[in-house]
Amino acid sequence: MLLRNMKRSLSVVAAAALLLGASGARADWGLNLPVGVTPISQTAYSLHMLILWICVAIGVVVFGAMFISILRHRKSKGAVPAQFHESTTVEILWTIIPFLILVSMAVPATKALIAMEDTSDSDISIKVTAYQWKWQYEYLDEGIGFFSNLSTPNDQIYGNAEKGPHYLLEVDNKMVVPVGKKVRLLLTASDVIHAWWVPELGMKKDAIPGFINEMWIRADQPGVYRGQCAELCGRDHGFMPIVVEALSEADYSQWVADQQAASAAAAADDDREMDMGELMTRGEKVYGTHCAACHQANGAGLPGAFPGLVGSPLIKGPVAGHVDIVMNGRSGTAMAAFGGQLSDADLAAVITYERNAWGNDTGDLLQPSDIKAAR
């Protein structure tokens, strides 16, 4: 029986070794916190290392004393237990020493916590709103805003193509900040609780519907930093990445100017008419970004979870009903309201696309002015 159990254990160990050794099963073997690129992340790392070494020293002293006592005062060497009771000196020592150790950890920890919550004197304020499953960034001082969506291709997600280097950690629109500037983030959510977390920036904060949480970051090195939602926010929780790019001040100013120009162009789109070809092209892009995760790229939906759009009563029914559900969502379901997320032109394009793609061919064509009237 013993031999059989040993063979079974060796088989399990061998199988585990093969799995860990396989190139497709290797994971990041990092054993420590990232140092990060912000003052808070570096403070957290230093505090972590300080407390780690205090714990190591305590472990060495305590277990060292135990092992020495066990070896030198064992019964086989004729050791006789000492008889004593209530040593005032020992009582004082084992009270004062732990107190001093706790104070040595509490003082820097308290300073770090106070610094983490101090959002005063910020250079830039960005409102961050979480949605299932995307982020909206509004630059309150620059008057610009945009949504940030997962941009990993569906072929990679469904295993039809090789995974990219930033699989599930890439977005269509990065949050951009200037290097060396204190950026205050105002966090909230539109539906359920989410959490904004980028490890190298050293901060994580919940985004809660109906509440505004504050945090701040200051990236001292240019680069691209990746994170993701750290709350279980629903079915596609794993498809909600965060990408922050830190640029030099000159490059950041140019980026702001480009964003303002793009916003002006988008506003102009809401006041013009588009032909069917332009609407279908734009609508396909909007659908792929905002709708395909639930209704699938081919409009087939997910039986029992999300309805298909191919030949559905909604698509074949009155245009007004289709417009209403896309703009206002459907209570009690995962269908979000896109009226506040998409422009008039994007809404007109995606509804036109849904009514004419995948063989629906209703011939219905909506213009941004139709959406504006529906609002």
N, C-alpha and C positions, 0 to 999 in steps of 0.2 A: 504493500500500500504506500509506504514511504517513497519507494523508488518510482512508483507510478505518479505520485504527486510532484516529485522533483522533476520528472520528465515533462509533466504538464506545465509546470512553472517555467521551465527552460523554453518550452515551445512558445509560451506567451511572451517571454522576454525577447526571443528571437523575432517574433512577428512584430513586436513594437519597434525593435531596432531597424527592421526592414522598412517599416512605415516612416520612421523618422529620417532614415537615410535616403528615401526616395526623393528625387529632386522636386516632384510636384507636391510634396507634403512638408517641406521645410517651412518653418516659421521664423519670425524675428526672435533671436535669442538674447535680445537686450535685457539686462538684469537691473538696470538703474533708470532713474528718471532722466528725461532729456534736460540738458542745461537750458535750452531755449534762447530766445533773442530779445526778451523784454526784461526790465528790472524785476518785475514780480516773479517771472519764471526763474531767474537766477537767484533771487532771494529764497524762493521755495526750495531750490536745489541745495543751496548752502545750508538751510535749516534742516533739510532732510539728512544731509551728510553729518551735520553736527549731532543730531539725535541718534543717528545710526552708530556713530563712534562712541557716544556715551553708553548706548546699549551694549556695544561690543565690550567696552571696558568693564561694565557691570557684570556681564556674563563671564569674562575672564576671571575677575576677582571671586565671584560667587562659586562658579564651578571649579576654579582652581583650588579654593579653600576646601570644597567638598572632596575633591579627588585626593588632595594631600592628606586630609583627615582620614579618609578611608584607607589609604595606603599605610600611613605611619601609625595609626591608632587602631589597627585591626586586632581582633581577638587572638589570632594565631601568633602575634608577636607579644602576647601577654599584656596588652593594654588594659587598664582598669578605668572604667568611666569615672570622670570627676563628679563630685557631688556639690552642687552649689544652687542657690536660689535667690532671685531678686537682686540682680546687680544694678545698682543705680547708674553706674558709669555706662554699662552696655545699653541700658534703656535710653539714656541721653544721646549716645552715639547713633543708635539706629533710628532715632527721631530726627536729629539735626542733619545727618548726612543725606537721607532721602529728600528732606526739605530743601537743602542747598541744590541738590541735583534738579529737582522740579523747578526751582526758581531759575536756574541756569537755562532751562528749556523754555520756560514760560515767558521770560522777558523778550527774547528775539521772536518767539512765535506771536506774541501780542503785537509787537511792532509790525510784523509782516501782515497780520490781519487788518490792522488799522490802515496800513498803506494800500492794501488791496481794495478797501472800501472808499478811499479818498479820490473822488472823481473831480475835485475842484481844479481850477486853472487849466482846464482842457483846451486844446487848440482846435479840435474838430468834434462835432457831435453827429453821430449816425444812429438813426432809429432802425432797429432790426426787428422785423416781424416774421414769425415762423408760421408756415402753413404746412398742411399735409400735401406734398413733401417737398418744400422749397423754402427759400429765404428771400425776404424783400429788404433791400437796403435803401434808406432815404437819407441823403446828406442834407441835414437841416440848414446848414449855412450856405451851401452851394446851390440849393434848389434843384437837385437832380435825384433820381431814384430809379431802381430797376429790380427785377427778380433774378435770382440765381438758381438755376436748375441743374440737376445731374445731366452730364453730357456724354457719359459712357454709352457707346452704341448698343442697341438691343441685341445684336448678334453676339457681342461679348457676354452680355448678361445671361442669354439663353444657351450659351455654350457652342454657338455656331462659328465663333471666330476666336483667335488667340487673345488672351487677356492682355490689355495694355499695361504699361508701367505704373499708371495711376488709376487702376481699375476701381470704379465706384468712388473715387476721390477727385473727380474732375467736373468742372461746371462750365456753363456757357458764359456766365458773367461773374468775374471775380470781385470780391470786395477789395478796393484799392485804398491804401493809406500811405501818407508820406513818412519817410524814415525820420526818426528822432522827434516826432510830434506826439503829444499825448492825445489819444483818441477816446472820447467817451462814447460808450455804446448803451443805448436805451433799448432794453429787450422786452418784447411782449409776444403774444401768439394770438392767432385768429380762431383756433379750434380746440386743440388739446395741448397738454404740457409738452414742450420741447426743451432742449438744452443746447446752447451754443458753446462749442468746445474745440479749441485748437491747441494741442499739447505744447507746441513750441512757443506759443504766446503765453502759456502759463496760467490761463484763466478758463473757468467754466462757470456758466450761470444759467439758471432755468429761465425759460420764456413761458410765461403763464398768462392765459387769457384773462383780460380784465385788470392786469397788474403791469406796472413798469418796474423792471429790475435794472440796476445800473452796474456797469463795470468799466474798466479802462484798460487800454493796451498802449504800449509804445515800443514799436519795433525799432531796434537800434542797428539792424543790419538789413540791407535790401535782400529781397528773395521772395519765394513763394512758399507759403505755409498752409498745410492741409489738416483738416479736422472733419468732424461730422457731428450730427445730432447725437447727444448722449442720453436721451430718454427713449423708452419704448413707446413711440408715438403712433403706432399703428402698423398695418400690413407692410408698407414700404419704408419702414424706419431705416433700413440699411441703405436706402437710396437717397439720402438727404445730406450730401457732403457740404463742407465749408472750405472755401479756398480764399486766402488773404494774400494779396501781393503788396509788398512794401517797395515803393519807388522813391527815388531822389525827389527833392522838392520841385525841381524844374520839370521832371517827367510827370510828377503828380499834377502840377498845374496844367500841363498839356493834356493829360487825361481828363481833367475836369472840363477843359474847354471842348474836347471832343465829345464828351457826354452831353454837355449843354447843347452842342450843335445837333447831336442825334435826337435829343428830346424835342428840339424845335422842328426837326424834319418829321418826327413821328406825329407831332401835333398838326403839321400841315397835311399829313396823310388822312387825318380825320375829316378834313374839309374838301376832299376831292373824290371823284368817282373813279372806280377801277373796272377793268373789263374782266370777263370770266377767267381768262388765262392767268392774269395777275392774282386774282382772288384765290384760285385753286392752288397756285404755287405757294403763296403766302399762307394759305390755310393749312396746307400739308405740313409746313414747318411748325406752325402754331400747334396743330394737332399732335405732332410727334413730341413736342416739348411738354405739353400740358395734359394731354388726354390719353396718349397711347399706353401709359403705364397701367391704366385700368381697363380701357376698352380695346387694347391691343392695336398694333399697327395696321392690321387688316380689318379693323372694325368689328371683329367677331365677338369681343367681350370675353368675360370669364363666367361660364354658366354657374348660377347659384350665387355669384358675387356681384358681377357688373354686367349689365345688359349689353347685348350686341347692337350695333348700329346699322347693320346691313338689312335693309328692308323693314326696319322696325316701325311700329305705329307712330313713334315720335318723329322719325324722319319723313315718313310718308304723310303725316298729318299737317295741320296748319303751321305756317312759318312762325306765327306769333307764339305758339306753345313751345316750339323749339328755342326761340329767342329767350323766352321767360326762364326755362330751366337752365340754360347755359349761363345766363346772367345772374340768376338768383339762387341756383342750386335746388336741391330737394331735401327738405327737412327729414331727419331720421335715417338718411342714407349717407354714403361716402361722397355723393355728388356735391362738390364744392360750388360756391357762388363765384363766378369769374367776372362779374360785372365790375368789381373793384380792382381786379388784377390785370385785365387786358384793356387795351385801347379800343376805341370804336372800330378802327380799321381791322385790328386783329380779330375782334369778335365777328365782324361781318365776314371776314375771310374764312375763319374756322367753321362757321355755320354753313356758309356756301359750300365749303369743301365737304362737310359731312353729308349734305343733301345731294351731292353729285358724285361722290367717290364710291368705289367698290360696287358699281353697278346700280346705285340708287337712282342716278340720272333723273332727278325731279325737274331739272332745268331752272330751279329757283336761284336767284342771284340777289344778294343783299349788299347794300352800300353802307358806308359808315354813317351816312345821314339817317338811315333806317334805325340803326342802333341808337343814335343820338335821340331820335324821336321816342324810342322805346324806354329810354332812361327817364 
